[in-house]
Amino acid sequence: MEFYDRTSELAELQRIRNLSFKDHSRMTVITGRRRIGKTLLIMKSTEETQAVYLFVGRKNEAPLCAEFAAKIKETLDVFIPEEISSFRSLFQYIMELAVTRSFTLIIDEFQEFYNINGSIYHDMQNFWDQYHKKTKMNLILCGSLYSLMQKIFQDSKEPLFGRADNIIKLSAFSLSTIKKILRDYRPKYSNDELLALYTFTGGSPKYIELFCDNTSLTINSMIDFMAAENSPFIDEGKHLLIEEFGKNYGMYFSILSAVSGGINTQPAIESAVGDKSAGGQIKRLIEEYNILVCCRPILAKEGTQAVRYEIADNFLQFWFNYFDRYRSLIEIKNFTALKALIKADYQTYSGRMLERYFKQQFAESQQYSAIGSWWEPRGDQYEIDIVALGLKDNKALAIEVKRQKKYYKPALLLTKTEHLKHKVLPGYEIETQCLSLEDM
């Protein structure tokens, strides 16, 4: 698949590189979940410049530094003394080299130094503080483990805290980019196929690439490809998260499995995981791992008890709902039953994801000051799928989301909206409408 989007990120990386080469060295950190396209973005941004790419594999420090030294020697055509066998010495050598020449240094999977030699971060801080004002190096540090990368650069107790000049968190593709890719690979796509691609991938570039490269862009072919034996999707959630959570991943997986199935309040989650306290894990899933989001009714204060939890990532939501929940089918290789189950459930499941799609569509339009849902704890009769507040003039939208408009009940939404206006939005002019597949 060709390179798509990332226009603003490429422009920002070029701006930073120009400053690094003209003024003094800059440190840029790029984070984001695995499969989001971080490395591809970095390589695209350095296509026409001299750049050293170092990948931190899980090896002992000495052989890893030997690999790094060979790569630096090849790329920059410089002599590196054989006695340099530690990253501390190698990084000092690189910083000294940057006194007289400009180049980009990329260190990928930067968080892996924790598993090799944790003192490397302190050594880098020392040499960076000593040299960066008198050198012209564009340093890019990239990592996939969100919790570790956040700790390295945003924990005040860590040596590299405050050293990054720029932190770029790479997100999934926008809806307009997903549509462009579909137009290129399936020009006559249906809105339901667009919803399916969004539902299964959330816009993660690697997953979209897998579907495109395997010409699997109808709903049934996407499900067949994902739920096949040897599919790269089957164990993807486990690979993404076990490294984040460590050996105690079981409780986190139980919480996420419950949330994916619609169990979305703390008391209900704790009941589902065996009446165990889950508050600490839920807090870490939100703040450290960036996997759960805490949803409140629109304009509700932070202390409100009307809180629901959602898995932020579309793919992980899908993976826990089907591949984790029905692991027994996978273990006995009954992929036929797994595919049939997903296909039978697709309309109901994707209908819930359609609400998320429209919220993202509203957010990307940049025409609203707040976007969310609204509900009261007392029951479903006072729940509105989407409420969007205009930027000015006290105008708002109250929206019901249905896969098909024929199931929309205007009078019911009007009743809910009057209650919303009385409780939360007095003085607002609220327009009601239904959004469906045809509005995508």
Helices and strands as residue ranges (DSSP letters): H 7-22, E 26-31, H 38-45, E 51-55, H 61-76, H 87-97, E 103-108, G 110-112, H 113-116, H 120-131, G 132-134, E 137-142, H 146-154, E 166-169, H 175-185, H 191-201, H 205-213, H 219-226, H 236-245, G 246-248, H 249-260, H 266-272, H 279-287, E 292-295, E 308-311, H 314-318, I 319-324, H 327-331, H 335-365, E 368-376, E 379-390, E 395-401, G 405-407, H 410-423, E 429-435, G 437-439
